[in-house]
Amino acid sequence: MRHVARRLLPLAALLLGILLIGGIASAEPTTKVFDAKNFKWTVPEGWELADASAGAQESGYVIRATARKDDAYVVADVRVVPTEGLSIQEISDEVRNWHSQQMTTLQGSKTREGSLSGVKGTEVLVKGEDEAGTTKLVRAYTIEKSGSFHQLIFKLYNGADTTMAGQVDAARRGYRLLKGAGPMEQAESMPLSLIH
């Protein structure tokens, strides 16, 4: 019996090591690569990633990330669609108008210069309250590369724009084109909630 126990001890140690390594790995940021859509996305530790629903995929959505800190939470979507003759300003206006209409109380809305994956584009900001009375800030980044628009759309609820600002910025900087990326994005120095 003692001989069997000695044989099982290394196996038990190996299994424990695998479990410990798996636990450590899950505490790391997560990266998903989409070769066909020309991007990869690294999100912070603790963020959950899920493929877009079938209906959302029909509109060009690829993947969704969610994260929560107390009452604050983030929903972030990646969308990649062909330009089909639209300008970056036109698609940014569509995003701004759509999200503005979703607010029951609109506190502010603007489009300004932005960048994603080191490529210049636009950033749409829309702030207000939704039907449930939840405070919401939308930040939507759009760039154009090789005949496609790449959009990273953050919906920040209940103050996530301030309490989770570092995580949101890390998720923004973690979006990278596989071909045609510019320099690495720098950390933002201004508060995420700033609309002026």
Disulfide bonds with the S-S distance in Angstrom:
none
